[in-house]
Amino acid sequence: MLILLLSLWLLWTPDRDLAQLQRSYQAAPTDRVTVLGTSLHVRDTGPRDAPAVLLIHGFASSLHTWEPWAQDLSQHRRVIRLDLPGHGLSHPDATGDYTDSRSVALLLALLDQLAVPRASVVGHSMGGRIAWTLAATHPKRVDKLVLVAPDGFASPGFAYGEKPDVPATLHLMRFTLPKWLLRMNLAPAYVDAAAMTDERATRYHDLMLAPGARQAMIARLQQSVLVDPVPLLKRISAPTLLIWGQQDAMIPFSNAADYTHALARIQLVALDGVGHLPQEEAPERALAPLRDFLRSDN
């Protein structure tokens, strides 16, 4: 018993101080917007009168995942990226609601507050699922849709219409999350091991230790009840670009066929030698087709 207690004490990982995290990862004090009662970390760059692009990150990530793309796109477009509630520097949702419908409502309210009637929407993984849900349910708000290794189709542990079975080991994340363990779990997302730099691992670790973040992420998982995406996908009228690493170990590249079958106006960019995070692992390879797609008339 003494050895067990000692082990738990050594592995205990408390939350980080929010003010310290903001000094490290928030570009400006003005990068905060209260939307539907929740304080969000939002970075809004580029010409205000240019076409807008909204970037939505994936699970356990933050707006920093888009840095190379945002810097490039901001030269000619208004680029809006945010940390979803309970991720990065955004506070946990004031309502405790982490469903996709709540996420869509928050995004629409954010765009309204920023006076953006329409935007091209880019989403990665879980953010991809939120992005295509937004495009399907509010087509007048979406110019173009870009899905990067999107989530949404059933997979082991995630069946349609059922709450996922969140393992007990994941609940322990609220109390213990040493950096080496997080890094070990992040590593399969990259084909190139060099992409998992210490700086990147530190950023992921720091932001997952933001106050309330771990509880919020577990709640989001528990509330992620999938619906059959095909009827929604068939409602999407926006031209769509699908970007996928062919060696994705998180969401298999074979799922791309489900999207190409369901969406009428879709282009697929398959990246050989790339994993689940093209925007981090191979930002330039994925950025070139993204630029062309956003510039095109379609």
C-alpha positions in Angstrom: 0.0 0.0 0.0 2.8 2.4 0.9 4.5 1.7 -2.5 1.1 2.4 -4.3 0.6 5.7 -2.5 4.2 6.7 -3.2 3.7 6.0 -6.9 0.5 8.0 -7.1 2.2 10.9 -5.3 5.1 10.8 -7.7 2.8 10.7 -10.7 0.3 13.3 -9.5 0.0 16.1 -12.0 -1.8 19.2 -10.8 -3.3 21.9 -13.0 -1.0 24.7 -14.2 -1.5 28.4 -13.2 -3.7 30.0 -15.9 -2.0 33.3 -15.8 1.4 31.7 -16.4 0.0 29.7 -19.3 -1.5 32.9 -20.8 1.9 34.5 -20.6 3.4 31.6 -22.5 0.7 30.8 -25.1 -1.6 33.9 -25.5 -0.3 36.4 -28.1 -2.2 39.3 -26.7 -4.5 40.1 -23.7 -7.2 41.0 -26.3 -7.3 37.4 -27.6 -10.3 36.6 -25.4 -13.9 36.7 -26.4 -16.9 35.7 -24.2 -19.3 33.8 -26.3 -22.6 32.4 -24.9 -21.2 32.8 -21.4 -17.9 31.0 -22.0 -14.5 32.8 -22.2 -12.7 31.7 -25.4 -9.2 32.1 -26.6 -9.5 33.5 -30.1 -6.8 34.7 -32.5 -8.1 36.9 -35.3 -5.4 37.9 -37.9 -5.2 39.2 -41.4 -7.1 42.0 -43.2 -10.5 42.5 -41.7 -12.1 43.1 -45.1 -10.7 40.0 -46.7 -12.6 36.6 -47.1 -12.7 34.9 -43.7 -11.4 31.4 -42.8 -12.4 29.7 -39.6 -9.9 27.0 -38.3 -11.2 24.4 -35.8 -8.7 22.1 -34.1 -9.1 18.5 -33.0 -9.4 16.7 -29.7 -6.8 17.6 -27.0 -5.3 20.2 -29.3 -5.4 24.0 -29.6 -5.4 26.9 -32.1 -1.6 26.5 -32.1 -1.8 23.5 -34.3 -2.6 25.8 -37.2 0.3 28.2 -36.8 2.1 27.6 -40.2 -1.2 27.7 -42.1 -2.5 30.7 -40.2 0.7 32.7 -40.8 0.5 32.0 -44.6 -3.2 32.5 -45.1 -3.3 35.7 -43.0 -1.4 37.5 -45.7 -4.5 37.6 -47.9 -7.4 36.4 -45.7 -8.9 37.0 -42.4 -8.0 34.0 -40.3 -10.0 33.2 -37.2 -8.9 30.4 -35.0 -10.0 29.4 -31.5 -9.5 27.0 -28.7 -12.7 25.1 -28.2 -14.1 25.2 -24.6 -11.9 23.2 -22.2 -9.1 23.1 -24.7 -6.0 25.3 -24.8 -6.6 28.6 -23.0 -10.4 28.6 -23.4 -12.3 28.1 -20.2 -14.5 25.0 -19.7 -18.0 25.5 -21.1 -20.1 27.4 -18.7 -23.0 25.1 -19.3 -21.1 21.8 -19.1 -22.5 21.0 -22.6 -19.8 19.6 -25.0 -22.1 18.2 -27.7 -21.5 19.0 -31.3 -24.7 21.1 -31.4 -23.3 23.3 -28.6 -20.0 23.6 -30.5 -21.8 24.7 -33.7 -23.9 27.2 -31.7 -20.7 28.7 -30.1 -19.0 29.0 -33.5 -22.0 30.7 -35.1 -22.2 33.1 -32.1 -18.5 33.9 -32.4 -18.8 34.7 -36.1 -21.8 36.9 -35.3 -19.8 38.8 -32.6 -17.0 39.3 -35.1 -19.4 40.4 -37.8 -18.5 37.6 -40.2 -21.6 36.5 -42.1 -19.8 33.8 -44.1 -16.5 32.0 -43.8 -14.6 29.1 -45.3 -14.4 26.5 -42.5 -11.4 24.2 -41.9 -11.6 21.4 -39.3 -9.2 18.7 -38.2 -10.3 15.3 -36.7 -13.0 16.1 -34.1 -13.0 19.7 -35.4 -13.6 18.2 -38.9 -16.8 16.6 -37.6 -17.9 19.9 -36.1 -17.0 21.7 -39.4 -19.1 19.4 -41.6 -21.9 19.5 -39.1 -21.9 23.3 -39.3 -21.8 23.2 -43.1 -24.7 20.7 -43.3 -26.9 22.5 -40.8 -26.1 26.2 -41.7 -25.1 26.1 -45.4 -25.5 29.9 -45.8 -22.7 30.5 -43.4 -20.1 28.3 -45.1 -18.3 29.4 -48.4 -16.0 26.4 -48.6 -15.3 23.4 -46.4 -11.9 21.9 -45.7 -11.7 18.6 -43.8 -8.4 17.4 -42.5 -8.6 13.7 -41.4 -12.1 14.3 -40.1 -13.9 12.2 -37.5 -17.5 11.2 -37.8 -18.0 7.6 -39.0 -18.4 4.7 -36.5 -15.3 3.0 -35.2 -14.5 0.5 -32.4 -15.8 2.0 -29.2 -17.8 4.7 -31.1 -21.2 3.4 -32.4 -24.0 5.5 -33.8 -26.5 6.6 -31.2 -24.6 5.3 -28.2 -22.5 7.1 -25.6 -18.9 6.0 -25.9 -17.3 3.7 -23.3 -14.7 6.0 -21.8 -12.2 3.6 -20.1 -11.4 4.1 -16.4 -7.7 4.6 -17.2 -8.6 7.7 -19.1 -10.4 9.1 -16.1 -7.1 8.9 -14.2 -5.9 11.6 -16.5 -7.6 14.1 -14.2 -5.0 13.3 -11.5 -1.9 12.1 -13.3 -0.5 13.1 -16.7 3.2 13.1 -16.8 4.8 14.5 -19.9 6.4 11.3 -21.0 3.1 9.5 -20.9 1.4 12.2 -23.0 4.3 12.2 -25.5 4.0 8.4 -25.8 0.3 8.7 -26.7 0.9 11.5 -29.1 3.7 9.8 -31.0 1.5 7.6 -33.2 -0.1 10.7 -34.7 3.1 11.4 -36.6 5.0 9.3 -39.1 8.1 11.3 -38.8 9.3 11.0 -35.2 11.2 14.2 -35.5 7.9 16.1 -35.8 7.2 15.4 -32.1 9.7 18.0 -30.9 10.2 18.7 -27.2 8.7 22.1 -27.8 5.5 20.7 -29.3 5.2 18.0 -26.6 5.7 20.7 -23.9 2.9 22.8 -25.5 0.5 20.0 -25.7 1.3 19.0 -22.1 1.1 22.5 -20.7 -2.3 23.3 -22.3 -3.8 20.0 -21.2 -3.0 21.0 -17.7 -5.0 24.3 -17.9 -7.5 24.5 -15.1 -10.5 22.3 -15.8 -9.2 21.2 -19.2 -8.8 17.5 -18.4 -12.3 17.2 -16.8 -13.7 19.1 -19.8 -12.1 16.8 -22.3 -13.4 13.7 -20.6 -16.9 15.3 -20.5 -16.6 16.0 -24.3 -15.7 12.4 -24.9 -18.6 11.1 -22.8 -21.0 13.4 -24.7 -19.8 12.6 -28.2 -22.7 10.5 -29.5 -22.2 9.9 -33.2 -25.0 10.0 -35.7 -24.9 8.4 -39.1 -23.1 11.1 -41.0 -24.2 10.3 -44.5 -27.6 12.1 -44.4 -25.9 15.2 -43.1 -23.0 15.0 -45.5 -25.4 14.8 -48.5 -26.9 18.1 -47.4 -23.6 19.9 -47.8 -23.6 22.2 -50.8 -20.2 23.9 -50.2 -17.2 22.8 -52.3 -15.1 20.5 -50.1 -11.4 19.7 -49.9 -10.4 16.6 -48.1 -6.8 16.4 -46.8 -5.6 13.1 -45.4 -2.3 11.5 -44.4 -2.1 8.1 -46.0 -0.3 6.7 -42.9 -2.9 8.1 -40.4 -2.8 5.8 -37.4 -5.7 7.6 -35.6 -8.4 7.8 -38.2 -7.6 5.5 -41.1 -7.1 7.0 -44.6 -9.5 4.3 -45.9 -12.3 6.5 -44.3 -11.7 9.0 -47.1 -13.7 6.9 -49.4 -16.8 7.4 -47.2 -16.5 11.1 -47.7 -15.9 11.0 -51.4 -19.0 8.8 -51.8 -21.2 11.0 -49.7 -20.1 14.5 -50.9 -21.0 15.7 -54.4 -18.4 18.5 -54.7 -15.2 17.1 -53.2 -11.5 17.0 -53.9 -9.1 14.6 -52.2 -5.5 15.4 -51.4 -3.7 12.2 -50.2 -0.4 12.8 -48.5 2.0 9.8 -48.6 4.3 9.5 -45.6 2.1 11.7 -43.4 0.1 10.8 -40.3 -2.9 12.3 -38.5 -1.6 15.9 -38.3 -0.7 17.1 -41.8 -0.8 20.8 -40.6 2.0 20.0 -38.1 3.9 17.2 -39.7 4.0 18.5 -43.3 2.4 22.0 -43.3 3.8 23.1 -46.7 2.7 20.0 -48.5 -0.8 20.4 -47.3 -0.8 24.2 -47.5 -0.2 24.4 -51.3 -3.5 22.6 -52.3 -5.3 24.5 -49.6 -4.3 27.8 -51.0 -5.3 26.7 -54.5 -8.7 25.5 -53.3 -9.5 28.7 -51.4 -8.5 30.8 -54.5 -10.4 28.8 -57.0 -14.0 29.5 -58.1 -15.2 25.9 -57.8 
